Amino acid sequence: MKIEDFVRTLGADFYTGVPDSQLKTLCNYLMHTYGIDKKHHIIATNEGNCAALAAGYHLATGKVPVVYM
């Protein structure tokens, strides 16, 4: 499956996570598409921050974010 199809299937508009070599394709796609745009993509310093950002996003918008680790 191509990364574009995968992201379209997820249907999310907010992503946060800690980059990893196993997620290189996803990370590259997100950086190319959103860069570091606080409304759509935040690279966190650790997994706890990812969870907190995702929870805050969900509470504020009611939407489901994507957390990659």
C-alpha positions as CSV (number, residue, x, y, z in Angstrom):
1,M,0.0,0.0,0.0
2,K,1.3,3.5,-0.9
3,I,1.7,5.9,2.0
4,E,-0.8,8.3,0.4
5,D,-3.5,5.6,0.4
6,F,-2.7,4.7,4.0
7,V,-3.0,8.3,5.2
8,R,-6.2,8.8,3.2
9,T,-7.6,5.6,4.8
10,L,-6.8,7.0,8.3
11,G,-8.8,10.1,7.6
12,A,-7.1,12.2,10.3
13,D,-5.9,15.8,10.0
14,F,-3.6,15.9,13.1
15,Y,-0.5,13.8,13.6
16,T,2.0,13.7,16.4
17,G,4.8,11.3,17.3
18,V,8.4,10.5,17.8
19,P,10.2,9.8,14.5
20,D,11.6,6.3,14.1
21,S,13.5,4.6,11.3
22,Q,10.7,2.0,10.9
23,L,8.3,4.9,10.3
24,K,10.6,6.7,7.8
25,T,8.0,6.6,5.0
26,L,5.3,8.1,7.1
27,C,7.5,10.7,8.7
28,N,8.8,11.8,5.3
29,Y,5.3,12.1,3.9
30,L,4.1,14.1,6.9
31,M,7.1,16.4,6.7
32,H,6.6,16.9,3.0
33,T,2.9,17.5,3.3
34,Y,2.6,19.5,6.5
35,G,6.2,20.3,7.7
36,I,6.0,21.3,11.3
37,D,2.6,22.9,11.2
38,K,1.1,23.1,14.8
39,K,-2.4,22.6,13.4
40,H,-1.5,19.4,11.6
41,H,1.8,17.9,12.6
42,I,3.8,18.1,15.8
43,I,7.0,16.1,16.4
44,A,7.2,15.4,20.2
45,T,10.2,14.8,22.4
46,N,8.8,11.6,23.9
47,E,5.9,9.2,23.9
48,G,4.2,10.8,26.9
49,N,4.1,14.2,25.1
50,C,2.6,12.5,22.1
51,A,-0.2,11.0,24.2
52,A,-0.9,14.4,25.9
53,L,-1.0,16.3,22.6
54,A,-3.3,13.7,21.1
55,A,-5.6,13.8,24.2
56,G,-5.7,17.6,24.1
57,Y,-6.5,17.7,20.4
58,H,-9.3,15.2,20.9
59,L,-10.8,17.2,23.8
60,A,-10.6,20.4,21.9
61,T,-12.0,19.2,18.6
62,G,-13.7,15.9,19.2
63,K,-11.7,14.4,16.3
64,V,-9.4,11.4,16.5
65,P,-5.7,12.2,16.0
66,V,-2.9,9.8,14.8
67,V,-0.1,9.1,17.2
68,Y,3.0,7.4,15.7
69,M,5.8,6.0,17.8
